[in-house]
Amino acid sequence: MNILILGSGGREHTFAYKISQSNKCSQLFVAPGNAGTSEISINVPISVNDFEAIKNCVVENDIKMVIVGPEDPLVNGIADYFLASENLKTVMLIGPSKAGALLEGSKERAKEFMIDHKIPTAAYQSFTNDTLAEGKKFLEKLNPPYVLKADGLAAGKGVLILEDINEAKQELENMLSNAKFGAASETVVIEEFLDGIELSVFVLTDGKNYKILPTAKDYKRIGEGDKGLNTGGMGAISPVPFVDAILMNKIEERIVKPTVNGLQKENIDYKGFVFIGLINVNNEPLVIEYNVRMGDPETEVVLPRIKTDLVTLFEATFLQKLEEVSLEIDDRAATTVMLVSGGYPEAYEKGKVISGISEVKDSIVFHAGTTTKDGNVVTNGGRVLAVTSLDSDYIKALKKSYQNIEKLHFDTMNYRKDIGFDLS
């Protein structure tokens, strides 16, 4: 069958890498794609939110399956658009309905869902500009640090963790009154800070059945030792070494099952990924947030460990027959290290020529922010490349990634040299 992937980052290149290996895939398209996807698929210059152009592409190319990479089109209702369109409703779109995507599109909605379905999470309250004074009073009841979350999508940068009460009050005002994150912070969720170690659990669900995919841990801060500004992610490891059978059982029984059951109880059409951001507090898992798609760079370590044909998994997801497919996982550990543009996550330049990709051995280079220009692969984003390796443990896998990074170069290239530093 012909398949379309929506998106242009490392996550989408990883999907393309795996799907291109399936004998069920006749022709692969990626919209808009990047320099890496262009080597294994046909890039289509379409925005992920241009639903009409996507529809035309699907019809003209007889596309039978669409995998939605980023959150924006899901929150904007692409699944509902396909279902409502006569010539798209039989296309196997992998991604939740607009109602399901609200679990990521609204932090407040996600919190309400967790409370309603008795899923463990931090205590919280929501505030708007009209209740700014009450929000400041609520902050005074909490112990530092203070956690402020923009309710809507803010490209992964809408969460502030602050130690000083006065700074927290000022930032709350900046978010609500001064639109620090635009419309995303018209409502702000303030929640208690949880002290523990974070991890991610990925679930593929057809709305009634589910498969738990490999666990992963990513590293968000730009600086080593997890210092500095938040980024989209500087690297990731899978599996998470401290997740034993006891903790995994708690996660499944207390979080995964109630989440899928909650979707069913609320009659939410959900055929896609649930990315559960967790924190492990004294071996007790609590949910920090939901995302309604795969993470990036976690995808670059999770998908390479899945041995089962991805297209088969997605077919079963759309047809609500996920229980009929067995999920086979590679026992090896996977690691990825992100190479980013100098200045990222603040101002950075694009168009830097990238060299050395063809010299990489025993690692996979996934393109994130790249394009081609005058026959060269050049930088086209803050996060540029992800170097993924597999080995018997994450330390050996990381060694491979770092050795191969030595072969890569672009002007102002930056990366963290301490991925996994907190696990040994």
N, C-alpha and C positions, 0 to 999 in steps of 0.2 A: 504493500500500500504506500501511497505518498503521504508524507508526514511533514507538518510545519511546527517549528519551535519559535515562540515569540520571546524576544529579548536580545541583548547584545553583549552580555558580560561573561565572566568565567563560568558562572552557573550554566548558561546556555551552551557554551562551548563543550562543557562536560556532558550535558545531555546529548549534544550532537555526536560527540565521541562514542558514547555508549550505543545510541540508537543506530548509528551508521554501521555498527557491527552486527545488527540483527538481520537475519535473512527474511524477516517480514517487512523490512523497509525497502521499497523500490527506489524512491527518490526523496531526498531530504531537503527541506527548505528552512532557512532561518531568517526571521525578520526582526530587526535589520541585520543582525549578525555582526561579526568582526573579522579581522584578518585570519584568525584561526579557523572559524567556521567556514570561511570561503574555500578552504582546502579540502573539506569533506562534505560540503553541501552547496546549495545555491542560495546566496544571500539575496534578500528581497528588500529594497529600500522603503520599508513601510514602518511607520510609528506603531508601537504596541497599543496605542490608544485610538488609532484610526480604524474603528470597527468596520466601516464600509469598505475601506481598501483591503482589509484582512478578508472580508467576505468575498470580494472579487477575486482575490488571490486563491482562496480555497476552492471556489467554483471553477475558475479557469484552469487550475492545475489538478483538479479531481483529488483534492486532499481529503483523506479519510480520518486523520487524527491530528489534533492540535494540542501541543503542550505549552501551557502558559508559564513562562519563567518568573517574571517580576509581579509584584503585588498590585501595582497601579491598575492594570486592565481588569483584574479580578474585583478590586474594590469598586471600579467603575461599571461592573456588571457585564463583562463579556460573556460569561456562561449563560446569563439570562437572554442576552442578545442572540446567541446561537439557538437557544431553545425556541425563541419566538419567531425565528426566521424559517420559513418553509423549506428552503434548500440547504439549511445548515443544521437542522435539529437532529439529524442522524449522524452528524460528524462527531467523532469521539473526542470531546474537549476535556482535557484533564486540568481541573481547577474548580473550586467551589462556586456556588451561586453568590450573588451580591449579598444576600443575607448571611451566608457562611463567611464571606470575606470580611464582614464587619468585625469578626474576632481580631483581625489585624487593623482594620480601618478605624476602629474606635477603641481606645484603651478602656474607656468607661464601659462600653458594651462588653468587652472581654471580662472585666472585673465582675459585672453583673452576672454573666454566664457562669463564672467560677463559683460565685456565692450561691446561685440558684441550684447548681448541681453538686454542691458540697466538695469542690475541688480545692485543695489547700493552697492558699496564697497569702500575701501580706495584707494587713489591714489598710484601708484607704478611704479617701473622700474625694469627690470631684467638685471643682469650682469654675465659675465663669467670671467675667469682668464685673457683673452685678453683685457677685458674692466675694469679691476680692478681700474685703475686710475680714470676713469669716475665714477665708483661706489663711490669712496671716495669723489669725488667732489659733487656727488648727495647727500651724507649724510650731507654735509655742508649746503645744501639748506633747510634741514628739521629741525624742532624743536625737542628736545628730549622729550620722549625717542625714541630710534631708533629701528625699527623692521626689523630683518634679518631672512629670511626663506629659508632653503634649498629647492630647487625645487622638489627633489625626496622624496621617502619614507625614513624616518629616525626614525622609531619606535616611533613617537610622540615626539621626542626630538630635531627636526631640526629647532626650532624657538627660536631666541634669542631676548630679549627685554633689551636694554642697555641705561643707562642714560648718559654715558660719550662719547663724540664724538671720542676721541682717542681710547678708548676701542672698540667702534663700528668699526672703521677703521681697527684695529688690528684683530678683529674677522672676518670681511669680508675677510681679507687676509688669515686668518686661514682656512676659509671655502673654498675659491676659489683656493688658491695656495697650501695649506698644507693638503687639503682633510680632514678637521675636521670631516665631516660626510660621508666620502668616496665618491662614485659616486653620492650620493644624493645631494651633494653641488657643483657639477660641474657648476651649474647655481644657482645663489642666487637672490631671489626677495627681494627688499627693498621697504617697504611701509610706508606710514604715520601712526603714532600711533593714534588710536581712543580711546577716553576716555569715557568709559561707562561700563555697566554691561553685561556680556556674558550669553548666553543661547543657547540651542540646539533645533532645530526643526527637526523631523524625518518624512520623507515622504516615503510611499511605492507607487511605480509607475509601471505600465505595459508599459510605454512609451508614452501613450496617456491619460490615466486616472490616478488619484492619490487619495490616502487617507492620510490625515495628522494625524500622530500618536501623542500621548501625548508629550507635551514639557518636557524638562528636563534641569537641570543645574548641571554640575559636578564641582569638586574641584581638580585642577591639582597639586597644590604645596604640597610638603611633610610636611611642617610645618603649625602650626595653625596660623590663621590670613592670610592665603595664602602667607606664607613666605617660602624661601628655594627653593630647586631644583624642576624642573618640574618632574612629574611622569606620568604614564599612567592613573592616576585618583584615588583619595583617597575616593571618595564618590559621591553621586548624590541624587537629589530630583526631584520628578515629582508630580504634575505640577509645573511650575514656578509661584510663587504667584503674581509677578508683571505683568504677561502677561494677560491683559484684552481683551475684545472683539475688542476694537479699534485697539490695537497693533497687535492682531492676524489677523485682516482684512488686515492691512498694509503688514504683512509678507506674507499672501497668495497672495494678488494682485500684490505686487511689486517684490516678490522673488520666491514663489513656482510656481505660474502660468508661469512666464517668463522662469523659469528653465525647466519645463516640455515641454513648447512650444519650447524652444531652442533645446532640445534633438530631438524633432520631426522635426524641420526645418533642422537640420543637419543630419537627417536620422540615428541617433545613436540608435542602438538596446539596450534598457535599460529596464530590468525587475528585479527590486530589490529596494534596499533602497537608498535614498539620505539623508545623514546626513548633515544638513546645520548648520554650526557654525556661530552664529550671535552675534552682539554686539548692544545693545540698547543705542543709544546716544540721550538723550533728547526725548525719545519716538519715535525715528526714527530708524528703523532696517537697519543694513548694514551687508553684508556677510563678514565674516573673511575668511572662507574656506569651501570647500566641502569635505565630505568623502563619499565613495560609498558603505558603509556597516553600520551596527548599531555600535554605540559607546560602549565603555566598561569603566566605570561601568554604563552608562546610560541605557543599555539594561536591567540591573537588576531592574530598576524602571519603565521602559516603558512597557515591555512585561507583567509583573504581572498585569498591569492595563487594558490590552486588554482582553475583554470578548469574542469577536468573535473567533471562531475556527481558529487557525493559518494556519492549512493545507488548509482550505477552502480559506482563503485569498491568500495563495501562489498559489493554483491552478488557481484562478481567475487572478492573476498577470501573470502567464505564458501564459494563454490563452487570454490575453488582454480583460478580462471581469470584471475588477475590479469595474466598475460602478454598477455591478449587486449585489455586496455584501455590506451589511450595516456594518459599523464599530461601535461596542458597547464598550464604555469605562467605567471602574469602576470610580465612582465619588471620591473614597477615594484617599488620597495622599499616595505616596510610597517614602521611603527613603532607601538608602543603604550606609553602612559604610564599607570601605575596611580595612582588617587586612593584614599588610605587614610584610615582613621579616626585621629584624634589619639590618641597613646599606643601604637598598633600598632607593633611586634609584641607589646608587653606589654599591660597592661590598657587597655581602651577602652570607650566607651559606644556603645550602639546607639540606633536610633530617631530619628536626626537627619534632618530633612526635607531632601530634595535638590531643588534648583531648577536650571533652565537647560538641561535635556536637550533640550527641543524647539527650542532656539535654535542647537544645534550644526549647522554646515554643512560639507560636504566631509570629515567624519570620521565614524566609526562609534562609538557608545557601547555597549560591552558591559557588561552588569551582572554583578557578581561577588557582593558581599554586599549585596543589596537585598531589600526586601519592600514591600508596600503596606499603608498604615494610614490610615484615615479619608480615603480618596481621594488620599492623597499617596504618592509613592515615598520610602521612608526607608531609612537605613543599617541593615544587619543582619549586618555582619561587619567584619573588620579591613581587608580589601581590598574596596573598594566598587564602583568603576567602572574600566573600561579604555577609554582614548580612542585609537582606532586610525585611522591615516591612511595613504594610499598616494600616492606621487609618484615622479618619475624617479630620485631618490636619497634616502637616509635622512635627510639634513640638511633637505631640503625637506619631507619627510613629517613629521619631528619638529616643524618650524615650524608646520605645520597643527595638529598635536595640541596644542601649547602654546597656540596662539591660541584654540582652542576650549575649552581648560581654563579660560580666563579667563571664559567664560560660565557655568561650572558652580560651584555652591556648596553646601556643607553645613557645619555648625558643626564646627570643628576639622579641616577638610579638609587633608590633607598629601600632598605628592608630590615626587618628585625632579625637579630642573630640569636634570639633567646626563646624562640617558640618552644613550648613545652617546659619552660624553666620551673614552673610551679608543680610539676608532677613527679619529679625524681626525689 
